[in-house]
């Protein structure tokens, strides 16, 4: 085997910690599958949906939206300026959806019946549509990654994957628009149950829009972290242009939010000073308004600190939005109390750790980052220069 075809993965203290967290998560997943939801989680009759649905699935699907938003910009609209970050964005999206599928599997009461939606066509159910769209999109993303993977393994298949890639990309942009919006539809039917600051007939639109504008923000955060981990110098100008895509859509999102609240007569609830009003303000001010200011202030947008702040705030804002819909907005109606168990936390943390390790491994062994050659090089890992024999990073 040629040197460039060998597999490499440099272990560091940080990666050992991630590995331990991942293994603990796997053990907790096995425990849950053997002993059931009752012994592994704090779910109850009042709160049948908890952390694994609220964070791992609803939030995870949104944060993984960087793949389809970047594919739309680069491969469908032909904006080649964003090509350097396309592969990285689509890789993190694939990993994100695989983690979503794992989290969803953990939350199935009788997990051994997971196959039933494939043969039992409950097409009147929103969840049925979400199940099929997420499953198909994950499969499409795996096939899209085949074009990257066959550059190193099964090279005879590379030509085939390149030929079918355009069709896969089109399907891969279409499918997420369906399930991203349908996740919002799950809560449209909760009229009278979901707090009015979040309930709206426009929830599917809001979920779809936020999944799109959080994509560039997530890509910005991932690019900065990936650059730090692998000694790669990111193209700041690309990220500056990328977050403007988010900024314009966030402006439309904010206007729609305000108009929707006014139309439903719910504007006054924002300033009542209760928990719901304060959490809504936190979500909008820090997750939408401040990022918009950063995006359209050249001095802030053109700085690395401004880019990172923008990315972190938008990502945090979307996470808070989904948590508000699932928990804060439903708390008054649901009654009772729910806080994730230790096992729920360990499973979620373990999945994230495995996802990070998977990303690092693939980046070190495949052509994902720009100016990244599978050759001999020295790369800084976790702030320390480490010798590897298969990666070259050129600035």
C-alpha positions as CSV (number, residue, x, y, z in Angstrom):
1,X,0.0,0.0,0.0
2,X,1.3,3.4,-0.9
3,X,2.2,5.7,1.9
4,X,-0.5,8.2,1.1
5,X,-3.1,5.3,1.2
6,X,-2.2,4.4,4.8
7,X,-4.6,5.3,7.7
8,X,-3.5,7.7,10.4
9,X,-5.0,9.1,13.5
10,X,-2.8,11.1,15.9
11,X,-4.0,10.6,19.5
12,X,-3.7,13.6,21.9
13,X,-4.8,14.2,25.5
14,X,-8.0,15.8,24.1
15,X,-8.7,13.0,21.8
16,X,-8.2,10.4,24.6
17,X,-10.8,12.3,26.7
18,X,-13.2,12.3,23.7
19,X,-12.6,8.6,23.3
20,X,-13.4,7.9,26.9
21,X,-16.6,10.0,26.7
22,X,-17.6,8.2,23.6
23,X,-17.1,4.7,25.1
24,X,-19.0,5.7,28.2
25,X,-21.8,6.9,26.0
26,X,-21.9,3.6,24.1
27,X,-22.1,1.7,27.4
28,X,-25.0,3.8,28.5
29,X,-26.7,3.3,25.2
30,X,-26.4,-0.5,25.6
31,X,-27.8,-0.1,29.2
32,X,-30.8,1.8,27.9
33,X,-31.5,-0.8,25.1
34,X,-31.3,-3.7,27.6
35,X,-33.2,-2.1,30.6
36,X,-35.6,0.3,28.8
37,X,-36.4,4.0,28.9
38,X,-37.9,3.8,32.4
39,X,-34.6,2.9,34.1
40,X,-32.4,5.0,31.9
41,X,-34.3,8.3,31.6
42,X,-36.4,10.7,33.7
43,X,-39.2,10.7,31.1
44,X,-42.7,10.3,32.5
45,X,-46.3,10.5,31.4
46,X,-46.2,14.3,31.5
47,X,-42.9,14.5,29.6
48,X,-42.7,11.7,27.0
49,X,-40.3,13.7,25.0
50,X,-37.1,14.7,26.7
51,X,-33.4,15.5,25.9
52,X,-32.9,12.9,23.2
53,X,-35.8,14.3,21.2
54,X,-35.5,18.0,22.1
55,X,-31.7,18.3,21.8
56,X,-30.3,15.3,19.9
57,X,-33.1,15.3,17.2
58,X,-34.9,18.6,16.9
59,X,-31.8,20.7,17.6
60,X,-29.3,18.3,16.0
61,X,-31.3,18.3,12.7
62,X,-31.2,22.1,12.6
63,X,-27.5,22.4,13.4
64,X,-26.7,19.9,10.7
65,X,-28.4,22.2,8.1
66,X,-25.0,23.5,7.0
67,X,-24.8,20.7,4.5
68,X,-27.9,21.4,2.5
69,X,-27.5,25.2,2.7
70,X,-23.9,25.0,1.5
71,X,-24.7,22.5,-1.2
72,X,-27.5,24.9,-2.4
73,X,-25.1,27.8,-2.5
74,X,-22.2,26.0,-4.2
75,X,-23.6,23.3,-6.3
76,X,-27.1,24.5,-7.2
77,X,-26.7,28.3,-7.3
78,X,-23.1,28.0,-8.5
79,X,-21.5,30.4,-6.1
80,X,-18.0,29.0,-6.3
81,X,-16.6,31.5,-3.7
82,X,-17.9,29.1,-1.1
83,X,-16.3,26.0,-2.6
84,X,-13.5,25.8,-0.1
85,X,-15.8,25.1,2.8
86,X,-18.3,22.8,0.9
87,X,-16.8,19.4,1.7
88,X,-16.2,20.2,5.4
89,X,-19.8,21.5,5.7
90,X,-21.3,18.4,4.0
91,X,-19.1,16.1,6.1
92,X,-20.2,17.7,9.4
93,X,-23.8,17.5,8.2
94,X,-23.5,13.8,7.5
95,X,-22.0,13.2,10.9
96,X,-24.7,15.3,12.5
97,X,-27.5,13.3,10.8
98,X,-25.9,10.0,11.8
99,X,-25.9,11.3,15.4
100,X,-29.5,12.4,15.1
101,X,-30.5,8.9,13.9
102,X,-28.7,7.4,16.9
103,X,-30.5,9.8,19.3
104,X,-33.8,9.0,17.7
105,X,-33.2,5.3,18.0
106,X,-32.5,5.7,21.7
107,X,-35.8,7.4,22.2
108,X,-37.9,4.6,20.6
109,X,-39.7,2.8,23.4
110,X,-39.7,-0.6,21.7
111,X,-36.5,-0.1,19.7
112,X,-36.7,-3.5,18.2
113,X,-39.7,-2.3,16.2
114,X,-37.7,0.5,14.5
115,X,-38.3,-1.1,11.1
116,X,-42.1,-0.8,11.2
117,X,-42.3,2.7,9.4
118,X,-40.6,1.1,6.4
119,X,-43.6,-1.3,5.9
120,X,-46.4,0.4,7.9
121,X,-47.4,3.5,5.8
122,X,-48.8,6.0,8.3
123,X,-48.7,8.8,5.7
124,X,-51.2,10.9,7.6
125,X,-48.6,11.4,10.4
126,X,-46.0,14.2,10.4
127,X,-43.6,12.0,12.2
128,X,-43.9,9.4,9.4
129,X,-42.8,12.0,6.9
130,X,-40.0,13.2,9.2
131,X,-38.8,9.6,9.6
132,X,-38.7,8.9,5.9
133,X,-37.1,12.2,4.9
134,X,-34.4,12.0,7.6
135,X,-33.6,8.4,6.7
136,X,-33.5,9.1,3.0
137,X,-31.4,12.3,3.4
138,X,-28.9,10.5,5.6
139,X,-28.6,7.8,2.9
140,X,-28.2,10.5,0.2
141,X,-25.4,12.1,2.2
142,X,-23.6,8.8,2.6
143,X,-23.7,8.4,-1.1
144,X,-22.5,12.0,-1.6
145,X,-19.6,11.2,0.6
146,X,-18.8,8.3,-1.6
147,X,-17.4,10.8,-4.1
148,X,-14.8,11.8,-1.5
149,X,-14.2,8.3,-0.1
150,X,-13.4,6.8,-3.5
151,X,-10.6,9.2,-3.9
152,X,-8.7,6.9,-1.5
153,X,-10.6,3.6,-1.3
154,X,-12.3,1.6,-4.0
155,X,-11.0,4.1,-6.5
156,X,-12.6,2.2,-9.4
157,X,-15.9,3.5,-8.2
158,X,-14.9,7.1,-8.2
159,X,-16.1,7.8,-11.8
160,X,-19.5,6.4,-11.0
161,X,-19.9,8.6,-7.9
162,X,-18.8,11.7,-9.8
163,X,-21.5,11.0,-12.4
164,X,-24.4,10.5,-10.0
165,X,-23.2,13.4,-7.7
166,X,-25.3,16.1,-9.4
167,X,-28.5,14.2,-9.0
168,X,-27.6,13.4,-5.4
169,X,-27.0,17.0,-4.6
170,X,-30.4,18.1,-6.0
171,X,-32.2,15.4,-4.0
172,X,-30.0,16.3,-1.0
173,X,-31.1,20.0,-1.1
174,X,-34.8,19.1,-1.6
175,X,-35.3,16.5,1.2
176,X,-34.1,18.7,4.2
177,X,-36.6,21.5,3.2
178,X,-39.3,18.9,3.9
179,X,-38.3,17.5,7.3
180,X,-36.9,20.8,8.6
181,X,-40.3,22.4,8.2
182,X,-42.2,19.3,9.3
183,X,-40.5,19.4,12.6
184,X,-42.2,22.7,13.1
185,X,-45.5,21.2,12.0
186,X,-45.3,18.8,15.0
187,X,-45.9,21.8,17.2
188,X,-48.5,23.6,15.0
189,X,-50.9,20.9,16.2
190,X,-50.1,21.9,19.8
191,X,-52.4,25.0,19.5
192,X,-53.5,25.9,23.0
193,X,-50.7,23.9,24.6
194,X,-47.6,25.6,23.3
195,X,-47.1,29.1,24.8
196,X,-48.2,31.8,22.3
197,X,-44.8,33.4,22.0
198,X,-43.7,30.3,20.1
199,X,-46.9,28.8,18.7
200,X,-47.7,30.0,15.2
201,X,-49.1,28.8,12.0
202,X,-45.7,29.9,10.6
203,X,-43.7,27.5,12.8
204,X,-42.8,25.3,9.7
205,X,-41.5,28.4,8.0
206,X,-39.6,29.6,11.1
207,X,-38.0,26.1,11.6
208,X,-37.0,25.9,7.9
209,X,-35.5,29.5,7.8
210,X,-33.6,29.0,11.1
211,X,-32.2,25.7,9.9
212,X,-30.9,27.5,6.8
213,X,-29.4,30.6,8.4
214,X,-27.8,28.6,11.2
215,X,-25.9,26.6,8.6
216,X,-23.4,29.3,7.6
217,X,-23.0,30.1,11.3
218,X,-22.3,26.5,12.2
219,X,-19.9,26.2,9.3
220,X,-18.0,29.3,10.6
221,X,-17.7,27.8,14.0
222,X,-16.6,24.4,12.6
223,X,-14.1,26.0,10.3
224,X,-12.5,28.0,13.1
225,X,-12.3,24.9,15.3
226,X,-11.0,22.7,12.5
227,X,-8.4,25.3,11.6
228,X,-7.2,25.4,15.2
229,X,-7.1,21.6,15.5
230,X,-5.3,20.9,12.2
231,X,-3.2,24.0,11.8
232,X,-5.1,25.0,8.7
233,X,-5.5,28.7,7.8
234,X,-9.1,29.4,7.0
235,X,-10.1,31.8,4.2
236,X,-11.6,34.7,6.3
237,X,-13.0,36.4,3.2
238,X,-15.1,33.3,2.4
239,X,-16.6,33.3,5.9
240,X,-17.3,37.0,5.8
241,X,-19.4,36.5,2.7
242,X,-21.0,33.4,4.0
243,X,-22.4,35.0,7.2
244,X,-24.0,37.7,5.1
245,X,-26.2,35.0,3.6
246,X,-27.3,34.3,7.2
247,X,-27.7,37.9,8.0
248,X,-30.1,38.7,5.2
249,X,-32.3,35.7,5.9
250,X,-32.2,36.5,9.7
251,X,-33.5,40.0,8.8
252,X,-36.5,38.4,7.0
253,X,-36.9,36.0,9.9
254,X,-37.0,38.8,12.5
255,X,-39.5,40.9,10.5
256,X,-41.8,37.8,10.1
257,X,-41.5,37.1,13.8
258,X,-42.6,40.6,14.7
259,X,-45.4,40.7,12.2
260,X,-46.6,37.3,13.3
261,X,-46.7,38.3,17.0
262,X,-48.5,41.5,16.2
263,X,-51.1,39.7,14.0
264,X,-51.8,37.2,16.8
265,X,-51.9,39.9,19.5
266,X,-49.1,38.2,21.4
267,X,-46.6,41.2,21.3
268,X,-47.4,42.2,24.9
269,X,-46.4,38.8,26.2
270,X,-42.8,39.5,25.3
271,X,-42.4,42.1,28.1
272,X,-44.4,40.6,30.9
273,X,-41.3,39.6,32.9
274,X,-42.3,36.0,33.3
275,X,-40.0,33.1,32.4
276,X,-41.4,32.6,28.9
277,X,-41.1,36.3,28.1
278,X,-37.6,36.5,29.3
279,X,-36.5,33.4,27.5
280,X,-38.1,34.7,24.3
281,X,-36.2,38.0,24.7
282,X,-33.0,36.1,25.3
283,X,-33.5,34.0,22.2
284,X,-34.3,37.0,19.9
285,X,-31.8,39.6,21.3
286,X,-28.7,37.4,21.6
287,X,-29.6,34.8,18.9
288,X,-30.9,37.1,16.2
289,X,-30.6,40.9,16.8
290,X,-27.0,41.0,18.0
291,X,-25.7,38.7,15.2
292,X,-27.5,40.9,12.6
293,X,-25.7,43.9,14.0
294,X,-22.4,42.0,13.8
295,X,-23.1,40.9,10.3
296,X,-23.9,44.3,8.9
297,X,-21.2,46.2,10.8
298,X,-18.0,45.9,8.6
299,X,-15.6,46.5,11.5
300,X,-17.1,43.6,13.4
301,X,-17.7,41.3,10.4
302,X,-14.2,41.7,9.1
303,X,-12.6,40.5,12.4
304,X,-12.0,37.0,13.5
305,X,-13.5,37.7,16.8
306,X,-16.6,39.1,15.2
307,X,-17.0,36.0,13.0
308,X,-16.6,33.6,15.9
309,X,-19.0,35.7,18.0
310,X,-21.6,35.7,15.2
311,X,-21.3,31.9,14.7
312,X,-21.5,31.1,18.4
313,X,-24.5,33.4,19.1
314,X,-26.5,32.2,16.1
315,X,-25.9,28.5,17.0
316,X,-26.8,29.2,20.6
317,X,-29.9,31.1,19.6
318,X,-31.2,28.3,17.5
319,X,-30.5,25.8,20.3
320,X,-32.3,28.0,22.7
321,X,-35.2,28.4,20.2
322,X,-35.7,24.6,19.9
323,X,-35.3,24.2,23.7
324,X,-37.9,26.9,24.3
325,X,-40.4,25.2,21.9
326,X,-39.9,21.8,23.4
327,X,-39.6,22.6,27.1
328,X,-40.2,26.3,28.1
329,X,-43.2,26.8,25.9
330,X,-44.8,23.5,26.9
331,X,-44.0,23.5,30.6
332,X,-47.2,25.2,31.7
333,X,-49.5,22.8,29.9
334,X,-47.5,19.6,30.5
335,X,-47.2,20.0,34.3
336,X,-45.0,17.8,36.3
337,X,-41.2,18.1,36.2
338,X,-38.5,16.8,33.9
339,X,-34.7,17.1,34.0
340,X,-32.5,14.7,32.0
341,X,-31.0,11.8,33.9
342,X,-27.3,11.2,34.2
343,X,-27.6,8.5,31.6
344,X,-29.4,10.9,29.2
345,X,-26.6,13.4,29.5
346,X,-23.9,10.8,29.1
347,X,-25.5,9.4,26.0
348,X,-25.8,12.8,24.4
349,X,-22.2,13.8,25.4
350,X,-20.9,10.5,24.2
351,X,-22.6,10.9,20.8
352,X,-21.1,14.3,20.3
353,X,-17.6,13.0,21.3
354,X,-17.9,10.2,18.8
355,X,-19.0,12.7,16.1
356,X,-16.0,14.9,16.8
357,X,-13.6,12.0,16.7
358,X,-15.2,10.8,13.4
359,X,-14.7,14.2,11.9
360,X,-11.1,14.5,12.9
361,X,-10.3,11.0,11.6
362,X,-11.9,11.7,8.2
363,X,-10.2,15.1,7.9
364,X,-6.8,13.5,8.5
365,X,-7.4,10.7,6.0
366,X,-9.4,12.3,3.2
367,X,-9.3,15.4,1.1
368,X,-11.8,17.6,3.1
369,X,-10.1,20.9,3.8
370,X,-8.8,23.2,1.1
371,X,-5.1,23.1,0.3
372,X,-5.0,19.8,2.2
373,X,-2.9,17.1,0.6
374,X,-2.5,13.5,1.7
375,X,1.3,13.7,1.9
376,X,4.0,14.0,4.6
377,X,3.7,17.0,6.9
378,X,3.7,18.4,10.3
379,X,0.4,19.6,11.8
380,X,-0.3,21.2,15.1
381,X,-2.9,19.1,17.1
382,X,-4.4,20.7,20.2
383,X,-1.8,23.4,20.1
384,X,1.2,21.0,19.9
385,X,3.2,20.2,16.7
386,X,2.7,16.5,15.9
387,X,4.4,14.5,13.1
388,X,2.2,12.6,10.8
389,X,3.0,10.9,7.5
390,X,-0.1,11.7,5.5
391,X,-1.2,15.3,5.8
392,X,0.1,18.5,4.4
393,X,-1.3,21.8,5.4
394,X,-0.3,24.7,3.3
395,X,-1.3,28.2,4.2
